[in-house]
Amino acid sequence: MIKLPAVAVWACAIFLAVAFVFVGISKLRDPAAVRWTERFVQWGYPANAQYVVGVLEILGGVGVLIPRWRQAAAATLVVVMIGALGTHAVHAEFPRLIPPLVLGGLAFLMYSARPRAR
């Protein structure tokens, strides 16, 4: 486990929550959901796969804000970001690798971090 100051853990958790909740919502609501459906189909996934990913992102984003659920939520987000990395790498969408690398790295930090005792 990595020991971090509590303020760093909370700052990272809040950033991840905002990022993942907004992106997750964009996968569930129109008109952005239509574009996500097209992308997922282009990548070879079922037409409604973005709903599963969107729900996982929203739940993971909310979960990192709850200390008791933080580690499980962060692990879920890491797995989702590994899937995104694989998808973008296979389809040679190299500029799109940066967001899942950053967000997945921060989620892994949340998974392995615990606040330092005062």
TORNU-880444 format. One record per residue: x, y, z of N, C-alpha, C in turn; residue number from 1. Coordinates in Angstrom, 3 decimals, always signed. Layout:
BEGIN
n.c1:X, n.c2:Y, n.c3:Z, ca.c1:X, ca.c2:Y, ca.c3:Z, c.c1:X, c.c2:Y, c.c3:Z, k:NUM
...
// end
This chain:
BEGIN
n.c1:+0.823, n.c2:-1.190, n.c3:+0.000, ca.c1:+0.000, ca.c2:+0.000, ca.c3:+0.000, c.c1:+0.866, c.c2:+1.252, c.c3:+0.000, k:1
n.c1:+0.427, n.c2:+2.220, n.c3:-0.728, ca.c1:+1.104, ca.c2:+3.510, ca.c3:-0.771, c.c1:+0.421, c.c2:+4.425, c.c3:+0.236, k:2
n.c1:+1.205, n.c2:+5.071, n.c3:+1.082, ca.c1:+0.631, ca.c2:+6.007, ca.c3:+2.042, c.c1:+0.711, c.c2:+7.410, c.c3:+1.460, k:3
n.c1:-0.437, n.c2:+8.039, n.c3:+1.349, ca.c1:-0.541, ca.c2:+9.390, ca.c3:+0.807, c.c1:-1.234, c.c2:+10.281, c.c3:+1.827, k:4
n.c1:-0.970, n.c2:+11.590, n.c3:+1.758, ca.c1:-1.738, ca.c2:+12.504, ca.c3:+2.607, c.c1:-3.231, c.c2:+12.398, c.c3:+2.264, k:5
n.c1:-4.052, n.c2:+12.523, n.c3:+3.275, ca.c1:-5.501, ca.c2:+12.391, ca.c3:+3.070, c.c1:-6.014, c.c2:+13.372, c.c3:+2.028, k:6
n.c1:-5.456, n.c2:+14.573, n.c3:+1.998, ca.c1:-5.914, ca.c2:+15.563, ca.c3:+1.017, c.c1:-5.608, c.c2:+15.101, c.c3:-0.407, k:7
n.c1:-4.487, n.c2:+14.404, n.c3:-0.610, ca.c1:-4.149, ca.c2:+13.899, ca.c3:-1.941, c.c1:-5.107, c.c2:+12.785, c.c3:-2.353, k:8
n.c1:-5.438, n.c2:+11.922, n.c3:-1.405, ca.c1:-6.377, ca.c2:+10.838, ca.c3:-1.695, c.c1:-7.742, c.c2:+11.417, c.c3:-2.068, k:9
n.c1:-8.204, n.c2:+12.392, n.c3:-1.298, ca.c1:-9.514, ca.c2:+12.993, ca.c3:-1.584, c.c1:-9.507, c.c2:+13.781, c.c3:-2.891, k:10
n.c1:-8.429, n.c2:+14.495, n.c3:-3.169, ca.c1:-8.348, ca.c2:+15.256, ca.c3:-4.424, c.c1:-8.414, c.c2:+14.314, c.c3:-5.623, k:11
n.c1:-7.682, n.c2:+13.230, n.c3:-5.537, ca.c1:-7.692, ca.c2:+12.248, ca.c3:-6.619, c.c1:-9.065, c.c2:+11.598, c.c3:-6.742, k:12
n.c1:-9.678, n.c2:+11.263, n.c3:-5.616, ca.c1:-11.005, ca.c2:+10.635, ca.c3:-5.629, c.c1:-12.040, c.c2:+11.565, c.c3:-6.252, k:13
n.c1:-11.994, n.c2:+12.835, n.c3:-5.892, ca.c1:-12.957, ca.c2:+13.802, ca.c3:-6.441, c.c1:-12.739, c.c2:+13.970, c.c3:-7.936, k:14
n.c1:-11.479, n.c2:+14.080, n.c3:-8.365, ca.c1:-11.194, ca.c2:+14.205, ca.c3:-9.799, c.c1:-11.721, c.c2:+12.990, c.c3:-10.560, k:15
n.c1:-11.419, n.c2:+11.790, n.c3:-10.061, ca.c1:-11.898, ca.c2:+10.575, ca.c3:-10.725, c.c1:-13.419, c.c2:+10.512, c.c3:-10.754, k:16
n.c1:-14.048, n.c2:+10.888, n.c3:-9.656, ca.c1:-15.510, ca.c2:+10.852, ca.c3:-9.597, c.c1:-16.118, c.c2:+11.765, c.c3:-10.652, k:17
n.c1:-15.633, n.c2:+12.991, n.c3:-10.725, ca.c1:-16.174, ca.c2:+13.942, ca.c3:-11.709, c.c1:-15.951, c.c2:+13.417, c.c3:-13.122, k:18
n.c1:-14.725, n.c2:+12.982, n.c3:-13.415, ca.c1:-14.405, ca.c2:+12.516, ca.c3:-14.771, c.c1:-15.261, c.c2:+11.316, c.c3:-15.161, k:19
n.c1:-15.313, n.c2:+10.307, n.c3:-14.303, ca.c1:-16.023, ca.c2:+9.081, ca.c3:-14.670, c.c1:-17.534, c.c2:+9.255, c.c3:-14.664, k:20
n.c1:-18.070, n.c2:+10.044, n.c3:-13.766, ca.c1:-19.520, ca.c2:+10.252, ca.c3:-13.767, c.c1:-19.942, c.c2:+11.002, c.c3:-15.031, k:21
n.c1:-19.201, n.c2:+12.031, n.c3:-15.408, ca.c1:-19.558, ca.c2:+12.769, ca.c3:-16.625, c.c1:-19.437, c.c2:+11.903, c.c3:-17.878, k:22
n.c1:-18.363, n.c2:+11.154, n.c3:-17.992, ca.c1:-18.196, ca.c2:+10.294, ca.c3:-19.171, c.c1:-19.232, c.c2:+9.176, c.c3:-19.157, k:23
n.c1:-19.503, n.c2:+8.620, n.c3:-17.984, ca.c1:-20.522, ca.c2:+7.577, ca.c3:-17.893, c.c1:-21.897, c.c2:+8.075, c.c3:-18.297, k:24
n.c1:-22.241, n.c2:+9.274, n.c3:-17.842, ca.c1:-23.528, ca.c2:+9.858, ca.c3:-18.220, c.c1:-23.596, c.c2:+10.097, c.c3:-19.724, k:25
n.c1:-22.476, n.c2:+10.506, n.c3:-20.322, ca.c1:-22.479, ca.c2:+10.751, ca.c3:-21.771, c.c1:-22.731, c.c2:+9.465, c.c3:-22.550, k:26
n.c1:-22.428, n.c2:+8.325, n.c3:-21.962, ca.c1:-22.685, ca.c2:+7.049, ca.c3:-22.638, c.c1:-24.141, c.c2:+6.616, c.c3:-22.498, k:27
n.c1:-24.872, n.c2:+7.222, n.c3:-21.570, ca.c1:-26.253, ca.c2:+6.814, ca.c3:-21.326, c.c1:-27.290, c.c2:+7.747, c.c3:-21.938, k:28
n.c1:-26.936, n.c2:+9.006, n.c3:-22.176, ca.c1:-27.919, ca.c2:+9.997, ca.c3:-22.604, c.c1:-27.737, c.c2:+10.375, c.c3:-24.062, k:29
n.c1:-28.843, n.c2:+10.702, n.c3:-24.730, ca.c1:-28.802, ca.c2:+11.211, ca.c3:-26.098, c.c1:-28.427, c.c2:+12.666, c.c3:-26.084, k:30
n.c1:-27.829, n.c2:+13.225, n.c3:-27.096, ca.c1:-27.362, ca.c2:+12.612, ca.c3:-28.348, c.c1:-25.971, c.c2:+11.987, c.c3:-28.249, k:31
n.c1:-25.264, n.c2:+12.235, n.c3:-27.181, ca.c1:-23.917, ca.c2:+11.669, ca.c3:-27.063, c.c1:-23.952, c.c2:+10.147, c.c3:-27.066, k:32
n.c1:-24.993, n.c2:+9.546, n.c3:-26.532, ca.c1:-25.093, ca.c2:+8.088, ca.c3:-26.485, c.c1:-25.131, c.c2:+7.496, c.c3:-27.886, k:33
n.c1:-25.711, n.c2:+8.214, n.c3:-28.825, ca.c1:-25.757, ca.c2:+7.733, ca.c3:-30.211, c.c1:-24.349, c.c2:+7.636, c.c3:-30.775, k:34
n.c1:-23.535, n.c2:+8.649, n.c3:-30.518, ca.c1:-22.142, ca.c2:+8.599, ca.c3:-30.987, c.c1:-21.389, c.c2:+7.471, c.c3:-30.309, k:35
n.c1:-21.631, n.c2:+7.249, n.c3:-29.015, ca.c1:-20.971, ca.c2:+6.150, ca.c3:-28.317, c.c1:-21.402, c.c2:+4.811, c.c3:-28.897, k:36
n.c1:-22.685, n.c2:+4.668, n.c3:-29.230, ca.c1:-23.160, ca.c2:+3.424, ca.c3:-29.838, c.c1:-22.415, c.c2:+3.161, c.c3:-31.133, k:37
n.c1:-22.279, n.c2:+4.188, n.c3:-31.965, ca.c1:-21.561, ca.c2:+4.037, ca.c3:-33.235, c.c1:-20.110, c.c2:+3.634, c.c3:-33.002, k:38
n.c1:-19.458, n.c2:+4.243, n.c3:-32.019, ca.c1:-18.060, ca.c2:+3.900, ca.c3:-31.728, c.c1:-17.930, c.c2:+2.462, c.c3:-31.256, k:39
n.c1:-18.800, n.c2:+2.048, n.c3:-30.340, ca.c1:-18.714, ca.c2:+0.686, ca.c3:-29.821, c.c1:-18.956, c.c2:-0.341, c.c3:-30.913, k:40
n.c1:-19.904, n.c2:-0.075, n.c3:-31.815, ca.c1:-20.157, ca.c2:-0.982, ca.c3:-32.935, c.c1:-18.938, c.c2:-1.008, c.c3:-33.859, k:41
n.c1:-18.359, n.c2:+0.139, n.c3:-34.129, ca.c1:-17.159, ca.c2:+0.220, ca.c3:-34.982, c.c1:-16.009, c.c2:-0.585, c.c3:-34.364, k:42
n.c1:-15.915, n.c2:-0.612, n.c3:-33.049, ca.c1:-14.859, ca.c2:-1.352, ca.c3:-32.360, c.c1:-15.169, c.c2:-2.842, c.c3:-32.270, k:43
n.c1:-16.374, n.c2:-3.241, n.c3:-32.685, ca.c1:-16.728, ca.c2:-4.657, ca.c3:-32.689, c.c1:-17.491, c.c2:-5.133, c.c3:-31.467, k:44
n.c1:-17.982, n.c2:-4.206, n.c3:-30.664, ca.c1:-18.762, ca.c2:-4.571, ca.c3:-29.477, c.c1:-20.251, c.c2:-4.542, c.c3:-29.815, k:45
n.c1:-21.074, n.c2:-5.207, n.c3:-29.005, ca.c1:-22.525, ca.c2:-5.138, ca.c3:-29.233, c.c1:-23.021, c.c2:-3.689, c.c3:-29.158, k:46
n.c1:-24.115, n.c2:-3.431, n.c3:-29.838, ca.c1:-24.625, ca.c2:-2.068, ca.c3:-29.974, c.c1:-24.883, c.c2:-1.380, c.c3:-28.641, k:47
n.c1:-25.295, n.c2:-2.099, n.c3:-27.632, ca.c1:-25.630, ca.c2:-1.472, ca.c3:-26.352, c.c1:-24.555, c.c2:-1.648, c.c3:-25.284, k:48
n.c1:-23.366, n.c2:-2.020, n.c3:-25.679, ca.c1:-22.276, ca.c2:-2.241, ca.c3:-24.712, c.c1:-21.910, c.c2:-0.951, c.c3:-23.979, k:49
n.c1:-22.140, n.c2:+0.185, n.c3:-24.617, ca.c1:-21.765, ca.c2:+1.436, ca.c3:-23.948, c.c1:-22.590, c.c2:+1.672, c.c3:-22.696, k:50
n.c1:-23.787, n.c2:+1.077, n.c3:-22.619, ca.c1:-24.597, ca.c2:+1.233, ca.c3:-21.409, c.c1:-23.957, c.c2:+0.509, c.c3:-20.222, k:51
n.c1:-23.431, n.c2:-0.669, n.c3:-20.463, ca.c1:-22.750, ca.c2:-1.415, ca.c3:-19.402, c.c1:-21.527, c.c2:-0.646, c.c3:-18.932, k:52
n.c1:-20.726, n.c2:-0.182, n.c3:-19.881, ca.c1:-19.520, ca.c2:+0.581, ca.c3:-19.545, c.c1:-19.896, c.c2:+1.879, c.c3:-18.830, k:53
n.c1:-20.922, n.c2:+2.559, n.c3:-19.309, ca.c1:-21.363, ca.c2:+3.809, ca.c3:-18.688, c.c1:-21.805, c.c2:+3.612, c.c3:-17.245, k:54
n.c1:-22.564, n.c2:+2.554, n.c3:-16.994, ca.c1:-23.016, ca.c2:+2.275, ca.c3:-15.626, c.c1:-21.823, c.c2:+1.944, c.c3:-14.735, k:55
n.c1:-20.881, n.c2:+1.144, n.c3:-15.238, ca.c1:-19.681, ca.c2:+0.821, ca.c3:-14.451, c.c1:-18.875, c.c2:+2.079, c.c3:-14.135, k:56
n.c1:-18.781, n.c2:+2.990, n.c3:-15.101, ca.c1:-18.049, ca.c2:+4.233, ca.c3:-14.872, c.c1:-18.740, c.c2:+5.104, c.c3:-13.829, k:57
n.c1:-20.045, n.c2:+5.207, n.c3:-13.901, ca.c1:-20.779, ca.c2:+6.013, ca.c3:-12.919, c.c1:-20.663, c.c2:+5.393, c.c3:-11.525, k:58
n.c1:-20.888, n.c2:+4.096, n.c3:-11.424, ca.c1:-20.786, ca.c2:+3.432, ca.c3:-10.123, c.c1:-19.368, c.c2:+3.522, c.c3:-9.559, k:59
n.c1:-18.368, n.c2:+3.341, n.c3:-10.418, ca.c1:-16.984, ca.c2:+3.466, ca.c3:-9.971, c.c1:-16.648, c.c2:+4.880, c.c3:-9.547, k:60
n.c1:-17.154, n.c2:+5.858, n.c3:-10.304, ca.c1:-16.908, ca.c2:+7.256, ca.c3:-9.955, c.c1:-17.518, c.c2:+7.630, c.c3:-8.621, k:61
n.c1:-18.722, n.c2:+7.180, n.c3:-8.378, ca.c1:-19.365, ca.c2:+7.455, ca.c3:-7.086, c.c1:-18.675, c.c2:+6.646, c.c3:-5.983, k:62
n.c1:-18.307, n.c2:+5.420, n.c3:-6.297, ca.c1:-17.704, ca.c2:+4.535, ca.c3:-5.312, c.c1:-16.375, c.c2:+5.024, c.c3:-4.764, k:63
n.c1:-15.568, n.c2:+5.706, n.c3:-5.581, ca.c1:-14.275, ca.c2:+6.182, ca.c3:-5.066, c.c1:-14.457, c.c2:+7.285, c.c3:-4.027, k:64
n.c1:-15.627, n.c2:+7.870, n.c3:-3.950, ca.c1:-15.896, ca.c2:+8.906, ca.c3:-2.943, c.c1:-16.283, c.c2:+8.314, c.c3:-1.587, k:65
n.c1:-16.592, n.c2:+7.044, n.c3:-1.563, ca.c1:-17.007, ca.c2:+6.383, ca.c3:-0.333, c.c1:-15.826, c.c2:+5.544, c.c3:+0.157, k:66
n.c1:-15.190, n.c2:+5.962, n.c3:+1.254, ca.c1:-13.960, ca.c2:+5.280, ca.c3:+1.692, c.c1:-14.075, c.c2:+3.757, c.c3:+1.798, k:67
n.c1:-15.194, n.c2:+3.272, n.c3:+2.241, ca.c1:-15.369, ca.c2:+1.825, ca.c3:+2.395, c.c1:-15.386, c.c2:+1.103, c.c3:+1.042, k:68
n.c1:-15.850, n.c2:+1.771, n.c3:+0.004, ca.c1:-15.962, ca.c2:+1.172, ca.c3:-1.327, c.c1:-14.829, c.c2:+1.577, c.c3:-2.250, k:69
n.c1:-13.956, n.c2:+2.463, n.c3:-1.793, ca.c1:-12.946, ca.c2:+3.071, ca.c3:-2.660, c.c1:-12.087, c.c2:+2.042, c.c3:-3.394, k:70
n.c1:-11.598, n.c2:+1.059, n.c3:-2.684, ca.c1:-10.683, ca.c2:+0.105, ca.c3:-3.314, c.c1:-11.389, c.c2:-0.737, c.c3:-4.379, k:71
n.c1:-12.577, n.c2:-1.216, n.c3:-4.091, ca.c1:-13.325, ca.c2:-2.014, ca.c3:-5.071, c.c1:-13.724, c.c2:-1.164, c.c3:-6.275, k:72
n.c1:-14.155, n.c2:+0.060, n.c3:-6.026, ca.c1:-14.541, ca.c2:+0.952, ca.c3:-7.124, c.c1:-13.334, c.c2:+1.273, c.c3:-7.993, k:73
n.c1:-12.200, n.c2:+1.545, n.c3:-7.367, ca.c1:-10.985, ca.c2:+1.852, ca.c3:-8.126, c.c1:-10.551, c.c2:+0.646, c.c3:-8.955, k:74
n.c1:-10.658, n.c2:-0.555, n.c3:-8.400, ca.c1:-10.305, ca.c2:-1.758, ca.c3:-9.156, c.c1:-11.203, c.c2:-1.918, c.c3:-10.375, k:75
n.c1:-12.488, n.c2:-1.643, n.c3:-10.203, ca.c1:-13.425, ca.c2:-1.701, ca.c3:-11.330, c.c1:-13.027, c.c2:-0.712, c.c3:-12.407, k:76
n.c1:-12.678, n.c2:+0.506, n.c3:-12.008, ca.c1:-12.282, ca.c2:+1.523, ca.c3:-12.980, c.c1:-10.980, c.c2:+1.141, c.c3:-13.683, k:77
n.c1:-10.052, n.c2:+0.522, n.c3:-12.961, ca.c1:-8.805, ca.c2:+0.064, ca.c3:-13.590, c.c1:-9.120, c.c2:-0.958, c.c3:-14.675, k:78
n.c1:-10.006, n.c2:-1.897, n.c3:-14.385, ca.c1:-10.362, ca.c2:-2.920, ca.c3:-15.371, c.c1:-11.027, c.c2:-2.286, c.c3:-16.593, k:79
n.c1:-11.921, n.c2:-1.342, n.c3:-16.368, ca.c1:-12.577, ca.c2:-0.658, ca.c3:-17.488, c.c1:-11.542, c.c2:+0.093, c.c3:-18.333, k:80
n.c1:-10.574, n.c2:+0.743, n.c3:-17.689, ca.c1:-9.552, ca.c2:+1.485, ca.c3:-18.428, c.c1:-8.583, c.c2:+0.550, c.c3:-19.156, k:81
n.c1:-8.329, n.c2:-0.634, n.c3:-18.621, ca.c1:-7.521, ca.c2:-1.617, ca.c3:-19.347, c.c1:-8.256, c.c2:-2.037, c.c3:-20.616, k:82
n.c1:-9.565, n.c2:-2.216, n.c3:-20.506, ca.c1:-10.362, ca.c2:-2.519, ca.c3:-21.698, c.c1:-10.314, c.c2:-1.407, c.c3:-22.724, k:83
n.c1:-10.380, n.c2:-0.165, n.c3:-22.255, ca.c1:-10.307, ca.c2:+0.979, ca.c3:-23.175, c.c1:-8.927, c.c2:+1.035, c.c3:-23.851, k:84
n.c1:-7.880, n.c2:+0.804, n.c3:-23.072, ca.c1:-6.525, ca.c2:+0.798, ca.c3:-23.644, c.c1:-6.392, c.c2:-0.272, c.c3:-24.720, k:85
n.c1:-6.874, n.c2:-1.459, n.c3:-24.412, ca.c1:-6.803, ca.c2:-2.542, ca.c3:-25.391, c.c1:-7.578, c.c2:-2.226, c.c3:-26.655, k:86
n.c1:-8.774, n.c2:-1.685, n.c3:-26.484, ca.c1:-9.609, ca.c2:-1.340, ca.c3:-27.639, c.c1:-8.925, c.c2:-0.304, c.c3:-28.522, k:87
n.c1:-8.421, n.c2:+0.766, n.c3:-27.920, ca.c1:-7.781, ca.c2:+1.824, ca.c3:-28.708, c.c1:-6.476, c.c2:+1.347, c.c3:-29.339, k:88
n.c1:-5.724, n.c2:+0.513, n.c3:-28.643, ca.c1:-4.466, ca.c2:+0.012, ca.c3:-29.198, c.c1:-4.724, c.c2:-0.916, c.c3:-30.389, k:89
n.c1:-5.694, n.c2:-1.802, n.c3:-30.272, ca.c1:-6.007, ca.c2:-2.732, ca.c3:-31.360, c.c1:-6.471, c.c2:-1.978, c.c3:-32.604, k:90
n.c1:-7.183, n.c2:-0.876, n.c3:-32.406, ca.c1:-7.705, ca.c2:-0.108, ca.c3:-33.538, c.c1:-6.789, c.c2:+1.049, c.c3:-33.930, k:91
n.c1:-5.563, n.c2:+1.047, n.c3:-33.427, ca.c1:-4.540, ca.c2:+2.049, ca.c3:-33.766, c.c1:-5.023, c.c2:+3.478, c.c3:-33.546, k:92
n.c1:-5.775, n.c2:+3.694, n.c3:-32.489, ca.c1:-6.246, ca.c2:+5.030, ca.c3:-32.115, c.c1:-5.324, c.c2:+5.550, c.c3:-31.014, k:93
n.c1:-4.072, n.c2:+5.786, n.c3:-31.381, ca.c1:-3.046, ca.c2:+6.074, ca.c3:-30.387, c.c1:-3.274, c.c2:+7.355, c.c3:-29.590, k:94
n.c1:-3.779, n.c2:+8.446, n.c3:-30.174, ca.c1:-4.050, ca.c2:+9.623, ca.c3:-29.329, c.c1:-5.118, c.c2:+9.347, c.c3:-28.261, k:95
n.c1:-6.010, n.c2:+8.401, n.c3:-28.522, ca.c1:-7.059, ca.c2:+8.074, ca.c3:-27.553, c.c1:-6.546, c.c2:+7.197, c.c3:-26.406, k:96
n.c1:-5.280, n.c2:+6.813, n.c3:-26.440, ca.c1:-4.704, ca.c2:+6.029, ca.c3:-25.345, c.c1:-4.412, c.c2:+6.888, c.c3:-24.113, k:97
n.c1:-4.234, n.c2:+8.180, n.c3:-24.314, ca.c1:-3.812, ca.c2:+9.051, ca.c3:-23.214, c.c1:-4.857, c.c2:+9.135, c.c3:-22.094, k:98
n.c1:-6.142, n.c2:+9.438, n.c3:-22.375, ca.c1:-7.107, ca.c2:+9.514, ca.c3:-21.265, c.c1:-7.220, c.c2:+8.226, c.c3:-20.440, k:99
n.c1:-7.333, n.c2:+7.033, n.c3:-21.076, ca.c1:-7.412, ca.c2:+5.844, ca.c3:-20.221, c.c1:-6.111, c.c2:+5.560, c.c3:-19.467, k:100
n.c1:-4.976, n.c2:+5.956, n.c3:-20.024, ca.c1:-3.718, ca.c2:+5.793, ca.c3:-19.293, c.c1:-3.704, c.c2:+6.650, c.c3:-18.034, k:101
n.c1:-4.097, n.c2:+7.916, n.c3:-18.189, ca.c1:-4.089, ca.c2:+8.840, ca.c3:-17.050, c.c1:-5.145, c.c2:+8.424, c.c3:-16.021, k:102
n.c1:-6.375, n.c2:+8.217, n.c3:-16.477, ca.c1:-7.452, ca.c2:+7.863, ca.c3:-15.557, c.c1:-7.229, c.c2:+6.490, c.c3:-14.929, k:103
n.c1:-6.742, n.c2:+5.545, n.c3:-15.726, ca.c1:-6.443, ca.c2:+4.224, ca.c3:-15.182, c.c1:-5.304, c.c2:+4.271, c.c3:-14.175, k:104
n.c1:-4.302, n.c2:+5.108, n.c3:-14.449, ca.c1:-3.199, ca.c2:+5.270, ca.c3:-13.504, c.c1:-3.667, c.c2:+5.872, c.c3:-12.189, k:105
n.c1:-4.516, n.c2:+6.875, n.c3:-12.277, ca.c1:-5.064, ca.c2:+7.480, ca.c3:-11.054, c.c1:-5.962, c.c2:+6.499, c.c3:-10.304, k:106
n.c1:-6.738, n.c2:+5.717, n.c3:-11.047, ca.c1:-7.584, ca.c2:+4.711, ca.c3:-10.402, c.c1:-6.719, c.c2:+3.654, c.c3:-9.714, k:107
n.c1:-5.602, n.c2:+3.273, n.c3:-10.347, ca.c1:-4.698, ca.c2:+2.319, ca.c3:-9.706, c.c1:-4.074, c.c2:+2.924, c.c3:-8.449, k:108
n.c1:-3.765, n.c2:+4.217, n.c3:-8.519, ca.c1:-3.251, ca.c2:+4.910, ca.c3:-7.332, c.c1:-4.285, c.c2:+4.854, c.c3:-6.205, k:109
n.c1:-5.553, n.c2:+5.076, n.c3:-6.534, ca.c1:-6.616, ca.c2:+4.991, ca.c3:-5.535, c.c1:-6.745, c.c2:+3.572, c.c3:-4.993, k:110
n.c1:-6.566, n.c2:+2.603, n.c3:-5.864, ca.c1:-6.652, ca.c2:+1.214, ca.c3:-5.430, c.c1:-5.559, c.c2:+0.871, c.c3:-4.426, k:111
n.c1:-4.366, n.c2:+1.383, n.c3:-4.667, ca.c1:-3.224, ca.c2:+0.997, ca.c3:-3.835, c.c1:-2.907, c.c2:+2.003, c.c3:-2.717, k:112
n.c1:-3.637, n.c2:+3.095, n.c3:-2.651, ca.c1:-3.330, ca.c2:+4.137, ca.c3:-1.655, c.c1:-4.206, c.c2:+3.994, c.c3:-0.426, k:113
n.c1:-3.644, n.c2:+4.465, n.c3:+0.647, ca.c1:-4.453, ca.c2:+4.645, ca.c3:+1.864, c.c1:-3.949, c.c2:+5.912, c.c3:+2.528, k:114
n.c1:-4.860, n.c2:+6.646, n.c3:+3.116, ca.c1:-4.451, ca.c2:+7.903, ca.c3:+3.740, c.c1:-3.464, c.c2:+7.662, c.c3:+4.887, k:115
n.c1:-2.518, n.c2:+8.568, n.c3:+4.998, ca.c1:-1.559, ca.c2:+8.516, ca.c3:+6.089, c.c1:-2.239, c.c2:+8.845, c.c3:+7.395, k:116
n.c1:-1.910, n.c2:+8.121, n.c3:+8.436, ca.c1:-2.474, ca.c2:+8.423, ca.c3:+9.759, c.c1:-1.903, c.c2:+9.723, c.c3:+10.267, k:117
n.c1:-2.728, n.c2:+10.480, n.c3:+10.969, ca.c1:-2.271, ca.c2:+11.785, ca.c3:+11.458, c.c1:-1.408, c.c2:+11.640, c.c3:+12.663, k:118
// end
